Amino acid sequence: MLKLHAGIDAGSVATKAVIIEEDFPGTPESRPRILTKALVPTGADPVGAAEKALSQVLSQCGLRREQLASIGGTGYGRIRLSGVDRVITEITCHAYGVHWLFPAARTVIDVGGQDIKVIRTNELGQVEDFVMNDKCAAGTGRFLEVMANALGMDLEQLARVDLDGKAAPISSTCTVFAESEVISLVASGTPTLEIIRGLFNSVAERIQGMAARLIIEPEVAMTGGVSAIRGIPQAIERHLGLQVHVPELAQFAGAFGAALLSRK
Amino acid sequence: MNGGTSVLNDKPQCVWLCSYTPVELIHAAGFEPIRLIPDRAGGPRADSLLPRRFCTYVRACLERRPVNQPAMVSAICCDSLRRLADVAPIVLPISLPRTPDGQSTPEQVTYLALELKRTWGRLHRLLGKDEPSQKESASLIRASIEKYRRVRQKILQIQRLAYSGEVSFSSAFSVATQVLAHPPEESSPPAEFQGPAPSRGKSQIGLLLAGANLLDGGLIALVEEAGGRILDVDCCNWNRFNLFDPAQTDETSPPESSSLDEVLYWLAESYLKRHPCPRQTTAIHRARLLAERARKVGVRGVIFFVPKFCDVGLYEGPVFKRYLDSLSIPCLVVEIDYGYGDSGQARTRVEAFLEMLEAKAGCAIACS
C-alpha cells in the first residue's frame, strides 16, 4: 500500500517542505522517494513559513493534509511547529536524509543560514558523532550573504564563481572582521573574483577546523543552502583532501529526513 | 538585605566567586559571604574593563557585582579570575597551589595555609579592624567552619534528593544555588522543589553533566526537558562545593586547637582534598575522574558545558572527548554564553546528542 509523508525543515533563512511516497512501507523493498518539494523564505515567522511550505507541497500534489500518514518537523523553528507528528533535530534529519539521497555517505557537512554541522554517520544513516558551531555565524550562509553585500553582489552571483584562479587571503572567519577585510581588499583594488575565492577558502578552513574534531570518513556529502554555491564544496574538497559530493536535492535533505523519520 | 549590609546584623556583605574561596575566613572576619550568581552575561560595566572575547562567567560577575559591596574575594582558579583581580582592585585574590596528580603535598598545604593567613589579615584591613589575637582568631574561624559545615550538609541533603530521584536535578540545583547566595545566618530559602523531571514521552537517557560551573540552572532544565535523565553532575556549585567526597572520606572536624596556624592548616588541607576543579589538576587526570564517575553510575553519555572563552574549559573539552571516546563513552562538548543556556544552538546539540544515544541503543530510531 502506498503511503504519503511530509517533512518540514524550518531553517533560519529558508523553510523547506517535501512530500514523500513509500511503496511497501516497513519492508526491505521500501524505496521512499520525494514526490514534490517547496521552498519559502522563513523571514521572521517560522510557523507561517512552515504552513505556507506545507500548503504548497500539498497543493502541488492535489492532496489534503488528512491524506498524509505523518508529518515530521525539523530545523531551528521545529519547536514551534504545530500539527507535526514528530519533531527531530536537523542533525539527525540531515544524516538520515542523506543516507537515502547518497547511501555511501559517512560524513555529512551541512551548512545552512546560521549553522554549520559536521556529522559522522554509519551505514544505517544514524549519527555516530557530530560537531556544530555555536552562535558565531562565521562560515554560514549569513556570513556569505554579508560578504556578498559588501561586494555589491547577491548569493546567486556568488554561486556562479568557480574556485579555480587566484584567491585573496582572508585571515578571519569572524563575520564582522572578515567584512572589514573584504572592504579593505576592495579599496586596495583586489579583483572581486579573488576576494570571493578567498571567502570560499575561509569558509572551508572553518569547516576543516570543525571536521578535525571528528574522525572524518569518506564518502563526504554536503547539504544545506550553501552547498549550492559551487565554490564552497570545491574549497572544502581541497582543504579536506576528500571528494565532496553534493547530492541532488541537497537543500531538502533535512526535510526528507524529517519525513522519513516521521514514519516511526 | 540593603545597601551592602545584612538586615539581620548589619554585617557588611562580601561577594565571593570561585568555590575554592575560603568562605569560612570571610565569615569569621566579620563579613557575610554571598556567592555572586550572575543572571546574565556581561554588558557595559564588563566592557569598560575586560575585552568581549573573555570568559563569559567572569564578565558576568563583573557586570552584576552589587555596587554597594565593599569587596569581592576569589581564589584565583584560572587566568580569567587573575585578570579580573588585576582590573578590579576591589577583588581580593587568593593564590592556590596546583596539585597536578590530585594529591596535595604538605608543602602545598603549608603554602595555602600561609596564603589564608595573609588573607585573614587583609580581610581585617578591609573592615578597618585590628586582627584579633591568634587564640581568638582560631576560635572565630573554628566557629565559622562549623557554620559552613552545616551549610555544606544542607546542600548535600539537597543533592541526595536529586540522586534518589525524588526531585529533579534542575530544581535541586536551583535550591542549592540559592543556599549559596545567602549568608549562613539566614534561614533556608523556601525550598521550591519540583518533582522528578518529567519523561515527556521520550526514552530516558542516563547522563553525566560536567562543567566549570553550572550556575546557569537553565542548562540543567534544558537537558531534562530534552529527555535526558541526569544521573550525576560534576561542577563547582554541586559536588565540588563539598569539602570532602562523601562517598570516600569521613568528614573530619577542625582541631580543637587554639593555634591559628593549625586551624588554617586544617582548612587549607580540606580545600586541597576536594574533588579537583580544572585549575587544580591536569585535563587527563580530570578526564579519568570523569570516566570513573560515568562508569560508576552507568551513564550512556557525558555532556560537558564550557562557558564561552573559558580558557581551562576550552582546553579540557577536546581532552575529555578524546579520552571518553576511547572508552566508548560518548561525549558532547557544548560551548555556552553565560546566562543564555537555553539558546537554540545549545538545545539543538543536546537534543541531537540524545537522539544519537537513543539510536545507538536502538530504542527509538530504528532505521529501515
Chai-1 contact restraints between the chains, C-beta under 6 A:
chainA,res_idxA,chainB,res_idxB,connection_type,confidence,min_distance_angstrom,max_distance_angstrom,comment,restraint_id
A,S30,B,S368,contact,1.0,0.0,6.0,A-B,restraint_1
A,Y76,B,G344,contact,1.0,0.0,6.0,A-B,restraint_2
A,T89,B,T348,contact,1.0,0.0,6.0,A-B,restraint_3
A,T89,B,E351,contact,1.0,0.0,6.0,A-B,restraint_4
A,T89,B,A352,contact,1.0,0.0,6.0,A-B,restraint_5
A,T89,B,E355,contact,1.0,0.0,6.0,A-B,restraint_6
A,I91,B,A352,contact,1.0,0.0,6.0,A-B,restraint_7
A,T92,B,A352,contact,1.0,0.0,6.0,A-B,restraint_8
A,T92,B,E355,contact,1.0,0.0,6.0,A-B,restraint_9
A,L124,B,C367,contact,1.0,0.0,6.0,A-B,restraint_10
A,G125,B,C367,contact,1.0,0.0,6.0,A-B,restraint_11
A,Q126,B,A359,contact,1.0,0.0,6.0,A-B,restraint_12
A,V127,B,M356,contact,1.0,0.0,6.0,A-B,restraint_13
A,M132,B,R349,contact,1.0,0.0,6.0,A-B,restraint_14
A,D134,B,E335,contact,1.0,0.0,6.0,A-B,restraint_15
A,D134,B,Q345,contact,1.0,0.0,6.0,A-B,restraint_16
A,K135,B,Q345,contact,1.0,0.0,6.0,A-B,restraint_17
